[in-house]
Amino acid sequence: MHMPHTIRHFTGAGIAVLAALAFSASGCATKKYVRAQVAPLEQKVGTLEGQTKENEKGLDELSTRVSRVDERALTADQKAEEAGRRAGEAGDSARQANQLAQNAGSLAEEANADADGITKRIDRLDNYQMVAENTVRFGFERSQLDEAAQAALDEVAGKLGPHKRYVIEVRGFTDHSGNRDYNLALSERRANAVVRYLTTRHNVPLYRIQKLGLGNESPVADNKTRDGREQNRRVEVKVYVADEAGLTAQGMTSSAQ
């Protein structure tokens, strides 16, 4: 890189020194002789300067290529770093997906367990059997219990003692007198009277009683006759008890429902 400057310095001052030396060595040398001696040297120096410039150009091109290689290497490093980061993110996503899959599996197991529990409860309901039934009569447009009605309910309650699992169904009815809404309300009051008596007089838990007023639906006799209408003004009471043998066979506990 410093050679061209040295050569250029030599072409100026160096040639002068050579000329002086030539004159001192040969006193009879002429200017023509000196030029003849110096000219080849100047030609060589010019050639050397050209080569030096070409070398400098080559070095510049090489430096440019090295810079490009460095840039490519830096880009490659950046891409490798980005690829590594994405690979890490992909690994995190895979772990999260695996965790979600495990959670889904746990939820599925819980759902299956709940389904099994529901099935057992349904099976348990199917094992209830009716063990007692009675009908309470009411006067025209009345919902109060008379002595005969109370005696009928006492008989029903007397059959609950030995049983731990039971359900009482109470359904109220009317004859066809009056409009539909009135009959529904009246049948509901009659059913309520029965439920109230069983809970207050015989301490039957309210959660064991299923009650519904049905109005003049499902008559048991002809509403065209007086006797038929008296029979339709009623509350039906039915007692259902769990089948102990069936529950035991299914591996269920003996605790109360």
ZADO-1210 file (C-alpha; in nm, 4 decimals, padded with zeros to 6 digits):
<atoms>
<atom x="00.0000" y="00.0000" z="00.0000" code="MET" pos="1"/>
<atom x="00.2998" y="00.2421" z="00.0700" code="HIS" pos="2"/>
<atom x="00.5039" y="00.1325" z="-00.2310" code="MET" pos="3"/>
<atom x="00.3544" y="00.3769" z="-00.4851" code="PRO" pos="4"/>
<atom x="00.4477" y="00.6765" z="-00.2687" code="HIS" pos="5"/>
<atom x="00.8097" y="00.5557" z="-00.2367" code="THR" pos="6"/>
<atom x="00.8368" y="00.4951" z="-00.6080" code="ILE" pos="7"/>
<atom x="00.6913" y="00.8359" z="-00.6911" code="ARG" pos="8"/>
<atom x="00.9444" y="00.9951" z="-00.4562" code="HIS" pos="9"/>
<atom x="01.2152" y="00.7978" z="-00.6265" code="PHE" pos="10"/>
<atom x="01.1091" y="00.9139" z="-00.9712" code="THR" pos="11"/>
<atom x="01.1610" y="01.2751" z="-00.8779" code="GLY" pos="12"/>
<atom x="01.4530" y="01.3076" z="-00.6396" code="ALA" pos="13"/>
<atom x="01.6014" y="00.9691" z="-00.7279" code="GLY" pos="14"/>
<atom x="01.6429" y="01.0494" z="-01.0936" code="ILE" pos="15"/>
<atom x="01.8159" y="01.3742" z="-01.0075" code="ALA" pos="16"/>
<atom x="02.0603" y="01.1921" z="-00.7829" code="VAL" pos="17"/>
<atom x="02.1285" y="00.9379" z="-01.0512" code="LEU" pos="18"/>
<atom x="02.1919" y="01.2114" z="-01.2991" code="ALA" pos="19"/>
<atom x="02.4316" y="01.3798" z="-01.0603" code="ALA" pos="20"/>
<atom x="02.6120" y="01.0534" z="-01.0009" code="LEU" pos="21"/>
<atom x="02.6301" y="00.9940" z="-01.3726" code="ALA" pos="22"/>
<atom x="02.7860" y="01.3328" z="-01.4222" code="PHE" pos="23"/>
<atom x="03.0331" y="01.2770" z="-01.1383" code="SER" pos="24"/>
<atom x="03.1328" y="00.9335" z="-01.2704" code="ALA" pos="25"/>
<atom x="03.1780" y="01.0431" z="-01.6204" code="SER" pos="26"/>
<atom x="03.2742" y="01.3932" z="-01.6672" code="GLY" pos="27"/>
<atom x="03.2354" y="01.3708" z="-02.0383" code="CYS" pos="28"/>
<atom x="02.8776" y="01.2462" z="-02.0339" code="ALA" pos="29"/>
<atom x="02.6340" y="01.4553" z="-02.2151" code="THR" pos="30"/>
<atom x="02.2695" y="01.5246" z="-02.1459" code="LYS" pos="31"/>
<atom x="02.1754" y="01.2895" z="-02.4262" code="LYS" pos="32"/>
<atom x="02.3635" y="01.0122" z="-02.2621" code="TYR" pos="33"/>
<atom x="02.1963" y="01.0770" z="-01.9314" code="VAL" pos="34"/>
<atom x="01.8547" y="01.0684" z="-02.0892" code="ARG" pos="35"/>
<atom x="01.9417" y="00.7441" z="-02.2600" code="ALA" pos="36"/>
<atom x="02.0392" y="00.5916" z="-01.9274" code="GLN" pos="37"/>
<atom x="01.7508" y="00.7313" z="-01.7245" code="VAL" pos="38"/>
<atom x="01.4695" y="00.6675" z="-01.9753" code="ALA" pos="39"/>
<atom x="01.4598" y="00.2860" z="-01.9264" code="PRO" pos="40"/>
<atom x="01.4543" y="00.3374" z="-01.5526" code="LEU" pos="41"/>
<atom x="01.1626" y="00.5809" z="-01.5742" code="GLU" pos="42"/>
<atom x="00.9775" y="00.3298" z="-01.7940" code="GLN" pos="43"/>
<atom x="01.0257" y="00.0569" z="-01.5356" code="LYS" pos="44"/>
<atom x="00.9152" y="00.2893" z="-01.2604" code="VAL" pos="45"/>
<atom x="00.6001" y="00.3767" z="-01.4603" code="GLY" pos="46"/>
<atom x="00.5276" y="00.0098" z="-01.5139" code="THR" pos="47"/>
<atom x="00.5726" y="-00.0524" z="-01.1442" code="LEU" pos="48"/>
<atom x="00.3357" y="00.2325" z="-01.0615" code="GLU" pos="49"/>
<atom x="00.0706" y="00.0804" z="-01.2944" code="GLY" pos="50"/>
<atom x="00.1020" y="-00.2565" z="-01.1287" code="GLN" pos="51"/>
<atom x="00.0800" y="-00.0923" z="-00.7910" code="THR" pos="52"/>
<atom x="-00.2432" y="00.0830" z="-00.8892" code="LYS" pos="53"/>
<atom x="-00.3858" y="-00.2451" z="-01.0147" code="GLU" pos="54"/>
<atom x="-00.2871" y="-00.4070" z="-00.6856" code="ASN" pos="55"/>
<atom x="-00.4569" y="-00.1264" z="-00.4975" code="GLU" pos="56"/>
<atom x="-00.7705" y="-00.1732" z="-00.7082" code="LYS" pos="57"/>
<atom x="-00.7602" y="-00.5462" z="-00.6415" code="GLY" pos="58"/>
<atom x="-00.7201" y="-00.4818" z="-00.2704" code="LEU" pos="59"/>
<atom x="-01.0176" y="-00.2452" z="-00.2770" code="ASP" pos="60"/>
<atom x="-01.2281" y="-00.5063" z="-00.4566" code="GLU" pos="61"/>
<atom x="-01.1131" y="-00.7707" z="-00.2096" code="LEU" pos="62"/>
<atom x="-01.2023" y="-00.5421" z="00.0805" code="SER" pos="63"/>
<atom x="-01.5474" y="-00.4874" z="-00.0718" code="THR" pos="64"/>
<atom x="-01.5958" y="-00.8616" z="-00.1102" code="ARG" pos="65"/>
<atom x="-01.4855" y="-00.9190" z="00.2493" code="VAL" pos="66"/>
<atom x="-01.7351" y="-00.6546" z="00.3659" code="SER" pos="67"/>
<atom x="-02.0107" y="-00.8272" z="00.1723" code="ARG" pos="68"/>
<atom x="-01.9143" y="-01.1625" z="00.3214" code="VAL" pos="69"/>
<atom x="-01.9199" y="-01.0061" z="00.6676" code="ASP" pos="70"/>
<atom x="-02.2658" y="-00.8630" z="00.5994" code="GLU" pos="71"/>
<atom x="-02.3881" y="-01.1991" z="00.4774" code="ARG" pos="72"/>
<atom x="-02.2389" y="-01.3684" z="00.7822" code="ALA" pos="73"/>
<atom x="-02.4098" y="-01.1139" z="01.0098" code="LEU" pos="74"/>
<atom x="-02.7406" y="-01.1683" z="00.8288" code="THR" pos="75"/>
<atom x="-02.6952" y="-01.5434" z="00.8626" code="ALA" pos="76"/>
<atom x="-02.6308" y="-01.5037" z="01.2366" code="ASP" pos="77"/>
<atom x="-02.9413" y="-01.2904" z="01.2744" code="GLN" pos="78"/>
<atom x="-03.1504" y="-01.5447" z="01.0841" code="LYS" pos="79"/>
<atom x="-03.0084" y="-01.8243" z="01.2959" code="ALA" pos="80"/>
<atom x="-03.0937" y="-01.6304" z="01.6107" code="GLU" pos="81"/>
<atom x="-03.4480" y="-01.5648" z="01.4810" code="GLU" pos="82"/>
<atom x="-03.4856" y="-01.9319" z="01.3923" code="ALA" pos="83"/>
<atom x="-03.3730" y="-02.0261" z="01.7416" code="GLY" pos="84"/>
<atom x="-03.6237" y="-01.7862" z="01.8953" code="ARG" pos="85"/>
<atom x="-03.9050" y="-01.9263" z="01.6826" code="ARG" pos="86"/>
<atom x="-03.8017" y="-02.2782" z="01.7723" code="ALA" pos="87"/>
<atom x="-03.8234" y="-02.1810" z="02.1401" code="GLY" pos="88"/>
<atom x="-04.1690" y="-02.0329" z="02.0876" code="GLU" pos="89"/>
<atom x="-04.2754" y="-02.3472" z="01.9031" code="ALA" pos="90"/>
<atom x="-04.1532" y="-02.5538" z="02.1962" code="GLY" pos="91"/>
<atom x="-04.3545" y="-02.3386" z="02.4399" code="ASP" pos="92"/>
<atom x="-04.6629" y="-02.3729" z="02.2205" code="SER" pos="93"/>
<atom x="-04.6172" y="-02.7494" z="02.2080" code="ALA" pos="94"/>
<atom x="-04.5929" y="-02.7648" z="02.5875" code="ARG" pos="95"/>
<atom x="-04.9044" y="-02.5499" z="02.6230" code="GLN" pos="96"/>
<atom x="-05.0896" y="-02.7711" z="02.3764" code="ALA" pos="97"/>
<atom x="-04.9840" y="-03.0777" z="02.5723" code="ASN" pos="98"/>
<atom x="-05.1080" y="-02.9182" z="02.8956" code="GLN" pos="99"/>
<atom x="-05.4410" y="-02.8306" z="02.7330" code="LEU" pos="100"/>
<atom x="-05.4718" y="-03.1870" z="02.6098" code="ALA" pos="101"/>
<atom x="-05.4098" y="-03.3159" z="02.9619" code="GLN" pos="102"/>
<atom x="-05.6689" y="-03.0746" z="03.1013" code="ASN" pos="103"/>
<atom x="-05.9184" y="-03.1853" z="02.8374" code="ALA" pos="104"/>
<atom x="-05.8533" y="-03.5463" z="02.9336" code="GLY" pos="105"/>
<atom x="-05.9171" y="-03.4648" z="03.3002" code="SER" pos="106"/>
<atom x="-06.2414" y="-03.2867" z="03.2128" code="LEU" pos="107"/>
<atom x="-06.3496" y="-03.5838" z="03.0040" code="ALA" pos="108"/>
<atom x="-06.2844" y="-03.8171" z="03.2958" code="GLU" pos="109"/>
<atom x="-06.4842" y="-03.5904" z="03.5277" code="GLU" pos="110"/>
<atom x="-06.7677" y="-03.5759" z="03.2744" code="ALA" pos="111"/>
<atom x="-06.7704" y="-03.9544" z="03.2508" code="ASN" pos="112"/>
<atom x="-06.7794" y="-03.9786" z="03.6294" code="ALA" pos="113"/>
<atom x="-07.0709" y="-03.7322" z="03.6432" code="ASP" pos="114"/>
<atom x="-07.2524" y="-03.9275" z="03.3744" code="ALA" pos="115"/>
<atom x="-07.2062" y="-04.2477" z="03.5726" code="ASP" pos="116"/>
<atom x="-07.3426" y="-04.0726" z="03.8815" code="GLY" pos="117"/>
<atom x="-07.6485" y="-03.9473" z="03.6920" code="ILE" pos="118"/>
<atom x="-07.7106" y="-04.2944" z="03.5529" code="THR" pos="119"/>
<atom x="-07.6969" y="-04.4420" z="03.9027" code="LYS" pos="120"/>
<atom x="-07.9421" y="-04.1813" z="04.0314" code="ARG" pos="121"/>
<atom x="-08.1806" y="-04.2566" z="03.7453" code="ILE" pos="122"/>
<atom x="-08.1508" y="-04.6263" z="03.8155" code="ASP" pos="123"/>
<atom x="-08.2214" y="-04.5517" z="04.1785" code="ARG" pos="124"/>
<atom x="-08.5429" y="-04.3708" z="04.0862" code="LEU" pos="125"/>
<atom x="-08.6511" y="-04.6696" z="03.8807" code="ASP" pos="126"/>
<atom x="-08.6225" y="-04.8838" z="04.1932" code="ASN" pos="127"/>
<atom x="-08.9025" y="-04.7008" z="04.3782" code="TYR" pos="128"/>
<atom x="-09.2217" y="-04.9012" z="04.4167" code="GLN" pos="129"/>
<atom x="-09.5662" y="-04.7898" z="04.5353" code="MET" pos="130"/>
<atom x="-09.6480" y="-04.9412" z="04.8760" code="VAL" pos="131"/>
<atom x="-09.9504" y="-04.7330" z="04.9826" code="ALA" pos="132"/>
<atom x="-10.2340" y="-04.5402" z="04.8179" code="GLU" pos="133"/>
<atom x="-10.5341" y="-04.3494" z="04.9492" code="ASN" pos="134"/>
<atom x="-10.7844" y="-04.0908" z="04.8282" code="THR" pos="135"/>
<atom x="-10.9092" y="-03.7897" z="05.0253" code="VAL" pos="136"/>
<atom x="-11.2565" y="-03.6521" z="04.9352" code="ARG" pos="137"/>
<atom x="-11.3655" y="-03.2852" z="04.9475" code="PHE" pos="138"/>
<atom x="-11.6976" y="-03.1079" z="04.9530" code="GLY" pos="139"/>
<atom x="-11.8220" y="-02.8829" z="04.6739" code="PHE" pos="140"/>
<atom x="-11.5798" y="-02.5901" z="04.6269" code="GLU" pos="141"/>
<atom x="-11.4055" y="-02.6802" z="04.9546" code="ARG" pos="142"/>
<atom x="-11.0378" y="-02.7385" z="05.0294" code="SER" pos="143"/>
<atom x="-11.0531" y="-02.8071" z="05.4056" code="GLN" pos="144"/>
<atom x="-10.9899" y="-03.1545" z="05.5425" code="LEU" pos="145"/>
<atom x="-11.2745" y="-03.3192" z="05.7284" code="ASP" pos="146"/>
<atom x="-11.2364" y="-03.6001" z="05.9825" code="GLU" pos="147"/>
<atom x="-11.2624" y="-03.8697" z="05.7185" code="ALA" pos="148"/>
<atom x="-10.9856" y="-03.7043" z="05.5145" code="ALA" pos="149"/>
<atom x="-10.7611" y="-03.6733" z="05.8191" code="GLN" pos="150"/>
<atom x="-10.8178" y="-04.0389" z="05.9068" code="ALA" pos="151"/>
<atom x="-10.7183" y="-04.1403" z="05.5535" code="ALA" pos="152"/>
<atom x="-10.3965" y="-03.9391" z="05.5793" code="LEU" pos="153"/>
<atom x="-10.3215" y="-04.0865" z="05.9232" code="ASP" pos="154"/>
<atom x="-10.3436" y="-04.4305" z="05.7663" code="GLU" pos="155"/>
<atom x="-10.0980" y="-04.3316" z="05.4923" code="VAL" pos="156"/>
<atom x="-09.8495" y="-04.1827" z="05.7397" code="ALA" pos="157"/>
<atom x="-09.8663" y="-04.4971" z="05.9529" code="GLY" pos="158"/>
<atom x="-09.7089" y="-04.6954" z="05.6686" code="LYS" pos="159"/>
<atom x="-09.3963" y="-04.4754" z="05.6507" code="LEU" pos="160"/>
<atom x="-09.2378" y="-04.5869" z="05.9787" code="GLY" pos="161"/>
<atom x="-09.0158" y="-04.8821" z="05.8692" code="PRO" pos="162"/>
<atom x="-08.8973" y="-04.7157" z="05.5494" code="HIS" pos="163"/>
<atom x="-08.5922" y="-04.4891" z="05.5134" code="LYS" pos="164"/>
<atom x="-08.6289" y="-04.4142" z="05.1434" code="ARG" pos="165"/>
<atom x="-08.9711" y="-04.2968" z="05.0374" code="TYR" pos="166"/>
<atom x="-09.1456" y="-04.0313" z="04.8310" code="VAL" pos="167"/>
<atom x="-09.5084" y="-03.9180" z="04.8645" code="ILE" pos="168"/>
<atom x="-09.6985" y="-03.8086" z="04.5548" code="GLU" pos="169"/>
<atom x="-09.9895" y="-03.5694" z="04.6119" code="VAL" pos="170"/>
<atom x="-10.2214" y="-03.4802" z="04.3200" code="ARG" pos="171"/>
<atom x="-10.5295" y="-03.2571" z="04.3567" code="GLY" pos="172"/>
<atom x="-10.8423" y="-03.2689" z="04.1332" code="PHE" pos="173"/>
<atom x="-11.1851" y="-03.1073" z="04.0929" code="THR" pos="174"/>
<atom x="-11.5079" y="-03.1865" z="03.9099" code="ASP" pos="175"/>
<atom x="-11.5931" y="-03.0031" z="03.5886" code="HIS" pos="176"/>
<atom x="-11.7843" y="-02.7191" z="03.7604" code="SER" pos="177"/>
<atom x="-11.6298" y="-02.3759" z="03.7084" code="GLY" pos="178"/>
<atom x="-11.3765" y="-02.2590" z="03.4508" code="ASN" pos="179"/>
<atom x="-11.0333" y="-02.4060" z="03.3971" code="ARG" pos="180"/>
<atom x="-10.8327" y="-02.1471" z="03.5929" code="ASP" pos="181"/>
<atom x="-11.0635" y="-02.1678" z="03.8933" code="TYR" pos="182"/>
<atom x="-11.0446" y="-02.5462" z="03.8997" code="ASN" pos="183"/>
<atom x="-10.6645" y="-02.5431" z="03.8781" code="LEU" pos="184"/>
<atom x="-10.6404" y="-02.3043" z="04.1748" code="ALA" pos="185"/>
<atom x="-10.8923" y="-02.5082" z="04.3765" code="LEU" pos="186"/>
<atom x="-10.7092" y="-02.8358" z="04.3077" code="SER" pos="187"/>
<atom x="-10.3852" y="-02.6691" z="04.4167" code="GLU" pos="188"/>
<atom x="-10.5401" y="-02.5588" z="04.7480" code="ARG" pos="189"/>
<atom x="-10.6658" y="-02.9114" z="04.8142" code="ARG" pos="190"/>
<atom x="-10.3212" y="-03.0570" z="04.7493" code="ALA" pos="191"/>
<atom x="-10.1668" y="-02.7931" z="04.9784" code="ASN" pos="192"/>
<atom x="-10.4064" y="-02.8909" z="05.2584" code="ALA" pos="193"/>
<atom x="-10.2888" y="-03.2514" z="05.2379" code="VAL" pos="194"/>
<atom x="-09.9205" y="-03.1559" z="05.2354" code="VAL" pos="195"/>
<atom x="-09.9699" y="-02.9220" z="05.5323" code="ARG" pos="196"/>
<atom x="-10.1380" y="-03.1952" z="05.7346" code="TYR" pos="197"/>
<atom x="-09.8652" y="-03.4540" z="05.6638" code="LEU" pos="198"/>
<atom x="-09.5814" y="-03.2147" z="05.7506" code="THR" pos="199"/>
<atom x="-09.7381" y="-03.0626" z="06.0647" code="THR" pos="200"/>
<atom x="-09.9164" y="-03.3670" z="06.2095" code="ARG" pos="201"/>
<atom x="-09.6790" y="-03.6465" z="06.1066" code="HIS" pos="202"/>
<atom x="-09.3472" y="-03.4559" z="06.0594" code="ASN" pos="203"/>
<atom x="-09.3023" y="-03.5749" z="05.7032" code="VAL" pos="204"/>
<atom x="-09.0065" y="-03.3823" z="05.5487" code="PRO" pos="205"/>
<atom x="-09.1320" y="-03.1474" z="05.2818" code="LEU" pos="206"/>
<atom x="-08.8568" y="-03.2513" z="05.0388" code="TYR" pos="207"/>
<atom x="-09.0101" y="-03.6013" z="05.0317" code="ARG" pos="208"/>
<atom x="-09.3429" y="-03.4743" z="04.8962" code="ILE" pos="209"/>
<atom x="-09.4154" y="-03.4069" z="04.5283" code="GLN" pos="210"/>
<atom x="-09.7341" y="-03.1979" z="04.4848" code="LYS" pos="211"/>
<atom x="-09.9386" y="-03.0877" z="04.1825" code="LEU" pos="212"/>
<atom x="-10.2876" y="-02.9453" z="04.1184" code="GLY" pos="213"/>
<atom x="-10.4469" y="-03.0763" z="03.7975" code="LEU" pos="214"/>
<atom x="-10.7935" y="-02.9154" z="03.8031" code="GLY" pos="215"/>
<atom x="-11.0652" y="-03.1203" z="03.6333" code="ASN" pos="216"/>
<atom x="-10.8162" y="-03.3303" z="03.4376" code="GLU" pos="217"/>
<atom x="-10.8290" y="-03.7110" z="03.4603" code="SER" pos="218"/>
<atom x="-11.1754" y="-03.7626" z="03.6137" code="PRO" pos="219"/>
<atom x="-11.2342" y="-04.1013" z="03.7737" code="VAL" pos="220"/>
<atom x="-11.6137" y="-04.0870" z="03.7329" code="ALA" pos="221"/>
<atom x="-11.8794" y="-03.9295" z="03.5141" code="ASP" pos="222"/>
<atom x="-11.9157" y="-03.5568" z="03.5885" code="ASN" pos="223"/>
<atom x="-12.2770" y="-03.5691" z="03.4704" code="LYS" pos="224"/>
<atom x="-12.3872" y="-03.7438" z="03.7894" code="THR" pos="225"/>
<atom x="-12.3766" y="-03.6172" z="04.1483" code="ARG" pos="226"/>
<atom x="-12.1939" y="-03.9230" z="04.2704" code="ASP" pos="227"/>
<atom x="-11.9433" y="-03.8932" z="03.9870" code="GLY" pos="228"/>
<atom x="-11.8700" y="-03.5307" z="04.0694" code="ARG" pos="229"/>
<atom x="-11.8178" y="-03.6192" z="04.4383" code="GLU" pos="230"/>
<atom x="-11.5630" y="-03.8818" z="04.3377" code="GLN" pos="231"/>
<atom x="-11.3770" y="-03.6337" z="04.1154" code="ASN" pos="232"/>
<atom x="-11.3400" y="-03.3783" z="04.3992" code="ARG" pos="233"/>
<atom x="-11.0400" y="-03.5548" z="04.5455" code="ARG" pos="234"/>
<atom x="-10.6681" y="-03.5647" z="04.6318" code="VAL" pos="235"/>
<atom x="-10.4789" y="-03.8822" z="04.5493" code="GLU" pos="236"/>
<atom x="-10.1939" y="-03.9743" z="04.7857" code="VAL" pos="237"/>
<atom x="-09.9411" y="-04.2407" z="04.6858" code="LYS" pos="238"/>
<atom x="-09.6319" y="-04.3580" z="04.8772" code="VAL" pos="239"/>
<atom x="-09.3286" y="-04.4896" z="04.6864" code="TYR" pos="240"/>
<atom x="-09.0495" y="-04.6743" z="04.8655" code="VAL" pos="241"/>
<atom x="-08.7063" y="-04.7640" z="04.7317" code="ALA" pos="242"/>
<atom x="-08.6440" y="-05.1290" z="04.6520" code="ASP" pos="243"/>
<atom x="-08.3813" y="-05.2148" z="04.9149" code="GLU" pos="244"/>
<atom x="-08.2733" y="-05.5352" z="04.7417" code="ALA" pos="245"/>
<atom x="-08.2319" y="-05.3609" z="04.4072" code="GLY" pos="246"/>
<atom x="-08.0244" y="-05.0789" z="04.5569" code="LEU" pos="247"/>
<atom x="-07.8004" y="-05.3225" z="04.7415" code="THR" pos="248"/>
<atom x="-07.7402" y="-05.5216" z="04.4230" code="ALA" pos="249"/>
<atom x="-07.6182" y="-05.2051" z="04.2520" code="GLN" pos="250"/>
<atom x="-07.3660" y="-05.1383" z="04.5280" code="GLY" pos="251"/>
<atom x="-07.5469" y="-04.8298" z="04.6646" code="MET" pos="252"/>
<atom x="-07.5307" y="-04.7141" z="05.0255" code="THR" pos="253"/>
<atom x="-07.8187" y="-04.7460" z="05.2704" code="SER" pos="254"/>
<atom x="-07.8323" y="-04.3742" z="05.3571" code="SER" pos="255"/>
<atom x="-08.1634" y="-04.1892" z="05.3176" code="ALA" pos="256"/>
<atom x="-08.2436" y="-04.0276" z="04.9856" code="GLN" pos="257"/>
</atoms>
